[in-house]
């Protein structure tokens, strides 16, 4: 496993991290490996045993400088000044074939100085969920961390019961979070904040240095990426589940897949997380929480934005307004694409909203509704159309939709092309992931996980109908868990 590692983050001051090595495990076994992603980073071929040793942390390269990162965070709105990587270790940074820098991180690799009494380990089930969902998100075109490897440890972890342990290898543009900035801001450590901001700009937003106020330019760059990611989530019916500031990436990547899920039947206030009892991170709250998290970043950088308090607050207030306007405009445009409008007007936005109302009032499946509309426009039979055909409110809406489509200066083929690029046929449905996890953890059978992964890598293509179907009543998964 020969890799060229670089370690720029470990060259920052010691307050940013703690040196930390993975804890060896007894019997590592490679379960899943992402060969195409590995090729992007020039991984040399090796045996499964060598991969298992490497991706369990049992055998590290001399070039690595493994560290656990320091950060703070607002968790469900409550500020915790010291969190950090409690069960994750950054092995170092690697470059892909385009000379782009990425972090290589082990998750579930043992205790760190930030474990706060935890065991630093991960259970196999949640790691399978993160592996599958992050790769599915990437295939859907949504900015996300990536899955490189999954290794079983051969050792149990204690949660509500004893569960098989695993170590997950994550690839990320970086692991810089809103909470990383909060960590230094709450300590009034402006020197470290400046170092961190300049590091983040160099790594993700180098164009910010060309502006009169690079910190404001940096914040606008973060705004653009984060609003795009949240809008992409919502256009696919995705609910992150735990949008704490320590789970909010500066690069705009979706990170920390815990109690996440894609909706089946549409419900604007849908919540999946077992610990989100008040719906703070519900589907329809994600834009507002995105703004809230963004403001925590702005406040952390207020001193750097301007040492004049009044001027700084005015700038942050302006950024607040820009974020709200940007995410609203992007969401309207993205949802309009799903019904064929590439340049939506006011009446098109109204059509989208009325469709969502019909979907919610009639408990229609989010993904399949748009697939059905696309099939109807194309004049094709859709094998899973039974819940839509006799739905009178939907039929009335479709009449208005078809009438509006006639006014567009586009052919039917052009409209269908717009829709086909936004409406996946397959998503990682909760019940299918649950089946894959149960087979892997109870029967040592990874075939369901592998088959599901293969299908999810081509989400806009035709696939096996069973993987498209919504769950039956007895298959529904109402709550998901973070696994810590």
C-alpha positions, -999 to 999 in steps of 0.1 A, spaced: 0 0 0 25 26 -12 11 62 -10 26 96 -11 15 113 21 16 150 29 8 165 63 0 202 61 -25 202 89 0 186 113 24 215 106 -1 240 122 4 249 158 -2 221 184 -35 237 196 -51 225 164 -48 187 170 -33 160 192 -9 134 179 -27 100 181 -21 65 167 -48 40 159 -53 12 185 -44 -22 169 -72 -47 164 -69 -84 167 -84 -98 134 -89 -72 107 -108 -84 76 -114 -63 45 -152 -61 39 -156 -34 12 -131 -15 -9 -136 13 -34 -113 3 -63 -121 32 -86 -115 58 -59 -83 41 -49 -71 43 -85 -76 81 -84 -50 83 -57 -25 59 -72 -30 31 -47 -8 2 -58 -24 -33 -60 -21 -53 -28 -36 -83 -11 -68 -82 9 -47 -90 40 -24 -60 33 -54 -37 28 -70 -50 60 -38 -42 80 -34 -8 64 -71 3 67 -74 -10 102 -45 12 113 -25 -19 123 3 -10 99 10 26 91 33 42 66 64 61 79 52 92 60 20 95 81 17 118 110 -16 106 125 -36 132 145 -70 138 160 -84 172 153 -97 197 178 -130 215 174 -160 227 193 -197 227 182 -233 236 188 -251 203 193 -288 207 190 -283 244 197 -262 239 228 -226 250 227 -199 225 237 -165 242 237 -143 211 234 -154 182 212 -128 170 187 -122 136 170 -134 112 196 -132 81 174 -114 93 143 -78 97 133 -65 117 103 -37 97 88 -25 124 65 -33 140 31 -30 125 -3 -32 140 -38 -54 126 -66 -46 124 -103 -57 161 -107 -33 172 -79 -62 179 -56 -56 174 -19 -78 151 3 -77 139 39 -75 102 46 -92 94 79 -99 63 99 -132 63 118 -136 38 147 -99 34 151 -97 37 189 -96 62 217 -81 97 212 -74 126 236 -109 138 226 -129 106 233 -144 120 266 -148 86 281 -159 69 249 -143 37 235 -133 53 202 -147 24 183 -175 21 157 -201 -6 152 -203 -23 118 -239 -13 111 -235 25 111 -203 22 91 -221 2 64 -247 30 64 -221 57 60 -202 37 33 -233 32 12 -250 66 16 -218 87 10 -211 68 -22 -248 71 -33 -246 108 -26 -216 112 -48 -233 93 -76 -263 116 -73 -240 146 -79 -242 158 -43 -210 171 -27 -199 145 -1 -171 128 17 -162 95 0 -159 59 12 -126 41 5 -126 10 27 -144 -9 54 -127 -33 77 -141 -55 104 -120 -56 136 -129 -90 148 -137 -74 182 -171 -65 196 -182 -30 207 -206 -24 235 -236 -2 227 -271 -13 238 -257 -48 232 -225 -62 219 -221 -55 182 -194 -64 156 -168 -37 154 -155 -20 122 -132 7 110 -143 30 81 -118 49 59 -132 83 48 -118 106 21 -127 142 24 -116 175 8 -108 184 44 -122 179 79 -125 216 86 -158 224 102 -177 254 115 -169 240 149 -132 242 142 -135 280 140 -158 280 170 -131 262 190 -107 291 187 -133 319 187 -147 308 221 -112 310 235 -106 345 220 -76 330 203 -75 354 173 -40 344 163 -51 308 158 -83 319 141 -63 339 115 -40 309 109 -70 286 105 -89 310 81 -58 315 59 -52 277 59 -89 271 49 -86 298 22 -54 283 8 -69 249 7 -105 256 -5 -109 292 -16 -76 306 -29 -94 332 -49 -105 349 -17 -70 364 -13 -76 385 -44 -103 404 -27 -100 436 -6 -114 417 24 -104 381 19 -123 370 50 -156 382 36 -148 366 3 -141 334 21 -174 336 39 -192 342 6 -174 312 -9 -186 290 20 -221 304 16 -222 294 -21 -211 258 -15 -232 252 16 -264 265 1 -258 244 -30 -253 212 -9 -284 218 12 -305 225 -19 -292 193 -35 -302 174 -3 -337 187 -4 -342 181 -41 -335 144 -35 -355 141 -3 -325 137 19 -325 145 56 -290 148 72 -304 143 107 -277 160 128 -268 194 114 -247 204 144 -220 229 137 -193 203 142 -210 183 114 -209 212 89 -180 212 65 -162 244 54 -157 228 20 -194 223 15 -192 185 15 -218 164 32 -200 150 62 -208 127 92 -235 104 81 -252 93 112 -290 92 116 -295 103 80 -322 91 56 -339 96 23 -377 101 25 -401 76 11 -435 93 13 -432 130 13 -436 148 46 -422 183 49 -416 180 86 -401 145 84 -375 136 111 -356 103 112 -330 109 140 -338 90 172 -325 119 192 -341 148 174 -373 148 195 -383 184 187 -377 183 149 -348 208 149 -332 190 119 -364 181 101 -365 181 63 -381 215 60 -358 230 87 -326 224 68 -323 258 51 -329 276 84 -304 255 102 -279 259 74 -282 297 79 -280 293 117 -248 273 114 -234 298 88 -240 326 112 -220 308 139 -191 307 114 -196 344 106 -196 353 143 -165 333 149 -147 353 122 -162 387 131 -130 401 145 -111 392 113 -139 406 91 -134 440 108 -120 452 141 -147 478 140 -175 461 158 -204 480 142 -189 475 107 -183 438 113 -220 433 125 -233 452 94 -213 429 71 -225 398 89 -261 411 87 -256 415 50 -242 380 46 -272 367 66 -296 383 41 -275 370 11 -276 334 25 -314 334 29 -319 349 -6 -294 325 -22 -307 293 -7 -343 303 -15 -335 311 -52 -314 279 -56 -341 258 -41 -368 272 -63 -347 267 -94 -336 232 -84 -372 220 -77 -384 235 -109 -359 214 -129 -375 183 -114 -407 190 -134 -390 203 -165 -386 240 -161 -350 251 -167 -359 289 -165 -388 290 -140 -412 319 -137 -435 327 -108 -463 304 -119 -438 275 -122 -427 280 -86 -464 279 -77 -468 246 -96 -439 231 -77 -454 241 -44 -488 228 -52 -473 195 -63 -456 192 -30 -489 199 -12 -506 171 -32 -477 147 -24 -479 155 13 -517 154 16 -517 120 -2 -486 105 12 -470 100 -22 -435 87 -25 -410 116 -31 -387 99 -56 -413 78 -74 -437 108 -80 -411 125 -101 -403 93 -119 -440 88 -127 -443 123 -140 -413 118 -163 -428 84 -176 -462 101 -182 -446 128 -202 -426 103 -222 -457 82 -228 -440 52 -212 -454 26 -189 -441 28 -153 -443 -5 -134 -447 12 -100 -474 36 -110 -503 20 -91 -504 45 -63 -505 74 -88 -530 65 -115 -562 69 -96 -551 99 -75 -575 126 -85 -556 156 -69 -524 145 -88 -543 141 -120 -557 176 -117 -522 190 -110 -509 171 -140 -534 188 -163 -522 222 -152 -486 211 -156 -491 197 -191 -508 230 -200 -479 250 -188 -454 228 -206 -470 237 -239 -460 273 -234 -423 265 -231 -400 271 -260 -387 235 -257 -394 202 -273 -407 173 -252 -373 156 -256 -356 187 -242 -380 188 -212 -374 151 -206 -337 157 -206 -340 184 -180 -361 160 -158 -339 130 -163 -308 148 -150 -326 157 -117 -348 127 -109 -330 95 -98 -348 62 -103 -331 47 -72 -320 62 -39 -305 44 -8 -339 36 8 -338 31 45 -353 -4 45 -328 -17 19 -299 -3 39 -314 -20 70 -317 -53 52 -280 -50 41 -269 -42 76 -289 -71 91 -274 -96 66 -239 -83 72 -241 -82 110 -262 -113 116 -252 -136 88 -218 -123 77 -234 -118 43 -222 -87 24 -240 -96 -9 -270 -73 -2 -247 -44 6 -226 -49 -25 -256 -54 -48 -272 -22 -34 -239 -3 -39 -236 -14 -75 -271 -2 -83 -267 31 -64 -237 41 -85 -260 46 -115 -290 63 -99 -304 78 -130 -304 46 -150 -330 18 -151 -325 -7 -123 -341 -37 -107 -377 -28 -97 -373 -43 -62 -346 -17 -54 -369 12 -66 -400 1 -46 -409 19 -14 -411 -2 18 -442 -21 27 -457 -12 60 -438 -38 79 -405 -27 63 -406 9 72 -378 23 92 -390 53 113 -359 61 133 -321 60 126 -292 61 150 -258 77 150 -240 46 164 -219 63 190 
